[in-house]
Amino acid sequence: MNTEGMTPNEIRKRGIEALSKALGPIGMVRFLQQFDAGTGDYTAERKQWLQDLKLEDVIDEIKRRRKKPGTRTAGR
């Protein structure tokens, strides 16, 4: 199929039809849900979450978790 002369809407429609045919309607929806971009500004939110975090605190938390029995990193 030559898609060169097709508009983005035509390509999208054909793609959804192909997915529906190959995966069924529920499989098509599940596939499309994997590409949800979400909302918000992760970079700005991350800066806010980490603004008071100090490197020493991160190192101390890693050491604490490594000493805790039953964790994957214990004993390494």
C-alpha positions, 0 to 999 in steps of 0.5 A: 500500500502506498501511503505517500499521498494519504493524509495523516487522518487517512493513515490513522484510520487505516492503522486503527482498522488494521490493528482492530482486524489483527488484534480485535477491538479490545486488543486494539484498545489495549495496544493504543493505551500503551502510548498514552502520553499522560499529563503534567510536566515531569521535569518541573515536578521532579525538580520540586520533589528533589529540591530538598534532597541531598546526596548524603541522604541518598547515600545513607538510604542506599546503605540502610537498604543494603543492610536490611535483611530480605532485600535484593541488595543485602550482603552486596 
